[in-house]
Amino acid sequence: MPVEFVVGDDKTDAAAATEEARRLIEVEGVAAIVGPLASGITIAVAESIAGPAEVIVISPSATSPAVTGANDSDFLFRSTTSDAAQGVILADLAKADGIEKVGVLYLDDAYGQGLADAFEAAFGAENVAKAAFQDGSASYLAELQAAAAGGAETLVAIGYPTQAQIFIREA
């Protein structure tokens, strides 16, 4: 059967993504959606639009453990490993390097929170100082200082390149 690709832009925004998914499903009549890429946006699309419409969503990069428990009517899939596993692997790598105290700086969304929590549980909460940050901030210095609290030897930073340009410079 021929496959026709219909393209949409979620603008990395949950509201825009749900409207775009609505257009793809109701106007374009798509049978499936590949994407969105971000965990929180993927969950919003699957729970509010695609799941109720019984349209499959396959995300190639939504890693948050919350994706597993999404109220999606079993129409949401991902083709990558959950952060529930990636957090354990990251903790194992840190332990293998002999690191005992870690500061975790993470984006305050489904992706960042999920990976930070999985890492903390695997590494040991008593040896982790976590600090959440908001996207779009001009500075993350206060969050970096909070993550360094308790004598962190290493910083685990969970975010995107645009944020990293700021917090790497400030670190």
Helices and strands as residue ranges (DSSP letters): H 14-22, I 23-27, E 32-34, H 39-45, I 46-50, H 51-53, E 56-59, G 65-67, E 76-78, H 83-96, E 102-107, H 110-123, G 125-127, E 128-133, H 141-148, E 154-158, H 161-170
